Amino acid sequence: MFKKIWFQLHWLLGITAGSVLMVVGVSGALLSFSDEFLDLFNPAVMHVAPRAAALLTPAELLARLQVSEPDMRVVSVRVSREADASARIMLAPPPGVRRGETRFVDPYTGALLARLKGNDFFQFVERLHRWLLASSELGKVLTGSATLCLLVLALSGLYLRWPRRPLAWRNWIKLDFGLSGRSLLWNLHAVLGTWVLLVYLLFSLTGMYFAFGWFKQAADFLAGQSAPQGAPKKLAKAAPRPSVPTDLTLTWSVFLRETGGAYSSAQLRLPEQLGQPVQINYLDPDPAHEQARNRMSVQPSSGQVALHERYADKTAAGRLLASVYPLHVGTYFGWPGRIVMMLAGGGLPLFGISGWMLYLDRRRKQRRVLAERAQLGSSAAAHDRVQDTILVAFASQSGQSERLALRTAAALQAAEMPVAVQSLAQLVPERLRYYQRVLFVVSTFGDGDPPDSARRFARQLAQQAGSGLGHMQYAVLALGERHYQRFCGFAHSLVQCLSGQGARVLFPMIELDHGNPAAAAAALKQWQQALGGLAGIADGQLAASMQEQVSYSAWRLSERRCLNPGSQGGAMFHLEFEAADRSTPAWLSGGLVKIVPRHAPEHSLPTSGDHSPPPLPAARRYSIASIPAAGRMHLLVRQVRHAHGLGLASGWLTERMPLGSVIEMRLLPNPGFELAAGDAPCIFIGNGSGLAGLRGHLQARVRNGHRRNWLLFGERNRTHDFHYRDEIERWQADGFLERVDLAFSRDQAERIYVQDKLRTPAAAAALRAWVDDGALIYVCGSLDGMAAGVDAALADILGSAMLDDLTAAGRYRRDIY
C-alpha cells in the first residue's frame, strides 16, 4: 500500500510539475554556456587584444568614464588581471527596473565598448529559468515548488525501482535496447533516471536554496553562518539610488596592500550613501570556482579596513554554502561538470515526455479493460462477473496445448460464441471471478508438474482460500503421456483446486494421451462433441475449426556416426538428414521434429496378454541439433536398450534404418524453448542428448555474432562423452563461448553433476551477475536428475520468486524429456 501511494504521487507530480521542470531544465541548459556564446558573437567586446600598456586601475577607469560619459551613473566596476579581459561596469537601474545594465570597458583606455549582441535573448532565458517570466517573488515560489517536486520525483523514483538485490549494479545502469514498446520506454525512463539521479538531487537542493528564504535561512543556520559584521544593511523596499561620487584611489591602494596584489579579478561596489564603505569582492589567483570570493570593506576617505573575510578561512560548511551556485551550474567540477549539468537539464523533457507516454499508455490500457468489462457484460449484481464470454485458458510446455486452445477458441467463435484466450502465464487466479465459464487446455510436465509457464498460477491458485469461484463452471482438456506415473497430474491437481473453491464442472475432464495417436484422436473427438453441446450445435459443425493440419515430409538419412565409442553409457549417435525433395525447409533453433518409427522386418510389435491387436507405434519427438544454415537437419540420439531389445525409435534411427533410406518427419515449433530475439546474454544448461537443443541455439548465436554465451554441460567421461568437443573448443577460442563449465560425473570418485557445478561459489556469483545483466537461461535434457536438480539449484541461488519472475518474463526456458 505504501509503495502504491508513492507510485501515484510520482505519476501526479510527473504529469503536473513535470511540464514546468521541462521549461526550467531546457532554459538552464541554454544558460550553461551563455558567456561563451556571447563572446563568440561579440568579438572584441568581452575580450580585447593585449597591449604593452599597463591596465587602468578602477579609479582611473571611473575618472575617464566621467569625462566621456558624464551622465552615466556607475554602481560597480570589475577589473581583471588577465591582459585580454575587458573591464565591466554596472550602471544604476532606471526607476522600476530591478537590475541595471552591464557594459564592457576597454581596460587600457577606459573607452566604452559596444553593447552585447544576443544579450537580450539570454536575459529573457534567465528570467524564464529563474522566475518563469513572472515577478521575482512569485517566480521564486513557482520555480522553487518545481524544484521541490523534482526532489520528490527523484527520491520516489529511486524507491519505486529499488530492486530485490540492490548490490547488482548492472541492473541499475544498463540500458536494454532488446526491449520494445512500453518495456523499452520504462527501461529508458528508469535507467537514465538513475544515471542523473545525483545531478537532479543537486539541482533541486541548490535551486531551493535560491528560491525559498526559509530554506536558505535554515541552511545558513545549520552551517553556522550569519551576516558578516561590517556588511551594509539592505534598505527595506528603498528605491535604488545612483552611487555617490567616490575616489577609489586610496581604496585600491589599500586593497593591493592587504592582498599583496594577489588576485585574479576584483569587483568594487560603490557606496549608495556618504559614509558607507566600498565593498570589494575578489578572487584569488587560482580560485576553487567563480564564487570562491573573498570580501573586503574599505572606508574610501580614511582607508580603514572594516572587514576582510577570506574564502579559505571559512568553515567547511561556509565554503559549501559559498559553492551553492557553482554546484547548481556545474562549474564547481570544471568543464565536465558544466557539460553534465547542461545535458541533465536539457534531458528533463525526456523524462517528462516518457513519463507522459507511460501515463497515457496506462490510461489507454485501463480504458481497454473497462471497455472489455463493459463488452463482456459485467454487472454489480453479479459482482462484475462476465456473463457470456468463455475464457479458454492454456498451459503449454511445447506449444501443443496452446495450439489446441486456439483451435478450441476458433471453433467456438465459428459458432458465434464470445471467447477470450489467455495463457496461465499471464492469468492470475483472481481474474477467474470475472468469468462464468472457463475451458482449461493444460499439459502436464514431467511427473505431474505444471508447465513452467503455469507454475506461478498453480501456486497462487493453491494458496487461494475460500469458495470464491462458486459462480464459475469449468471443463478441462488434459494433455499428457500415459507412460508417466502421474498421467495428466497437473490437470488433476487443477480440478482439485477449482472444485475445492466452489467451481462446478461443465463436463468431465477429457484426457489426451498424445503419445498414442489413436487414443489422442478419440479424446479430441470427445472434446469436440463436448464443445458442440456447449455451443448448442452438432459437433460436426466444429470439425473444420478443430481439425489440425498435419504435414509430414520425406527426409533421407545422409550420415550416422557414433560419438562415444567405449562409453560407460548408452551409445550416442549423430544423425544428419536431407530433405528428399532437395528443398530447404526452415525451422527455428530449439525446434523439434516428430518421427513415427518403424520396426525392422524381422521384428514385430509386442502384443498385450489378452491377444488384442497391437497398438500403433507412438510418435517420438527429438530436439533438432542444427540450424537450416548448416544445410542438413542434425539429430543427437542416444540408443536405448530394454530387456526385450533396442528401443523402438532409437533402435530404428541408430541401427536398423539403412543409410540413404527415407523417413517421414514433421517439423514442430517449440515456443517454450525458442531463442529470444536480441543479443542478451544466454546461459545454456544441459546433459546427454540435451546438448542437441543447446547446440542449435549456439549455432544461431554464433551466426548472429552474439558472444555472451555460457555453456554448462554434463556427461559421464570426458574421454568418451565430450560430444562436439572440437566445435565447442573452437567457439571458445573464437570468443563465442565466454564461459564453459563441464561436469563429467564418472571422472572422479565423487559424482559431480551440472547442478553441482552451478552451486559452486564462483558459478553462483557469475549466474547472479549474468541474470542481472538480463541473461536468459535455457535448460535441455533429462527430467530425472538433471532438470530437477538444476531447477532446485537455480531456486536456491536466485530465489524462488526470482525464478518465477524469469519464467513469466520468458527468460527461463526448458526443453525437458
C-alpha angles and dihedrals in degrees: 000000000000091000091048090055091052090046092055091045091051091052093045095051092042095056095041111033089026091078092055091045091054090057093045092047097049093044090050090051090052090053094050094090100018094128091053092050093047090050090050093050094043112048115188094017109082089026132031134195111274115247139192092245121097120260115256119251119237090257092053092048092052092045093054092045091052088057097045098034107026094168094052115107111205119199099178140009128201124199132183136206090223110106094220100043118105119228117247131216129188118213127216109267119247118246113293094016120112100210134024128233122276116223132184123232131197103252092210101048107017090235116152110245128216122284116264116264112225093019092116090057094053091044088054090049090049092053088049092050097044103033108008087242090295126117113296095252096046091040092054090054092050098046092039090054089049092052089049088053089050089056091052092045092051095048095041090048089053091050094047095052096040104133129218088250106040094177091065092099097182090066089059100052110021119105115213110211089174087080124085141195118004092352092058091045092051091046092053092046094048102038097042087046088057091050092057099031095110091045092054092047087053091047093051099045095046092042091053089051090061096039106045123052091199091054092049092048092049091049091047091048093050089048091050092241124148136168108289119249112254093028113132117256117237115245107237110246091333117157111253113258129206114255118267117247106274133181107223096187096098092037092054094047090051090049092052091048094050094046098035087232090291104139138108099206136356133196119202117199113202119225119258094212136033114268095030119120126244110255115221123192113185141170126225118245090263106025124188089234140335092279096049087109130170116209131214133175118201129181103231094210100048103020091232113157107227095177138009113176118175124205091220091058094056121106118255089259091050092051089048092054090047087055097054094104096045088048091050095052097032099243088120086075096042125235095336090055093051091050093048092049091048092051093044092050093045089047095060091092088058090062093041094050095042089047090052091048092051091046093049091046089052091049091049091052091048090052090049090052091050090047090049091051091048091048091048090054103248115183137182092236090060093042092250093305119157109249105194114012116099114217115216106198122186139189115195136173101182100018099261095111091047091053092049091047091053091047089049091052091047091052093051092045089052086057088054095250120143110247137180123193124204139163118237085233088073098031124094118201091239089065090065090076089073093063130066095193126038129176115201120203105185139167126211116229121211115327101350101317127133118252113270092256091056100046094098093047092049092051094046092047091050090050093048108100133198134036099289093138097060090117094057132093119196145178131196133215104195122201122198146119118264096218088073114092093233099044108196088354096160091051091053091049089049092052090049093052095045093048091047089057094051102265116147128222120250091194133339120286115272117215119209118197102200090186089070112056096197094048091044091053091050092050092048089051090052091050090049091053091049091051089050090055090048091051093043094238137104112278090233088071089062096049097093093052093045096046113110118215105233115197122184123176134193120257128184121219104237104169139012128176137162112243099194114039110176094023121148088228134060118302113270117213132199111212129189125196133187126200106261092223090051091242121140106239115197127227135161122248110266090033126140136232123211118214130186101209128213134216122239112256093253093056134065135198115269117255130221122252094258092058091245116160113283115260121252112265112269118241118246128214124212132185113246110240099201144042126242090256088069087070095231138056110251124202128188109208129177114213110238123206125197131184090269095045140273121359114265099243101025092045092052094047099041103037119000102046108088119230110260094027122125129239131185113243134173124212113227129191117234103203095172090059103033119134109257119236119253134042100280113146114272131208115201118197125179150125137218115343088357085087086080097075092039092051091055091052092047091051089053092047093049091048090053093048095245108151106177097094129139122192124197111182134170135198139140109269131010091216096057108015106046092115117201089004096158092051094048093047091048090053089050092050092048092051098249094115108054092183136012125188116185126192114195102181099197099045093088138031093257115064110241120191135183093266089054091054088050093054096056111114093244094048093044091052091047091049092054091047093049092048090049086054089057098263122171120221121219121189122187128170144057121356094214113076104342104052095041091044093049091047091053092047092050091049091051094047100040102022127252093262092053091048090052090049091051090049093049090048092051092247096117110059128172138189103189130169 
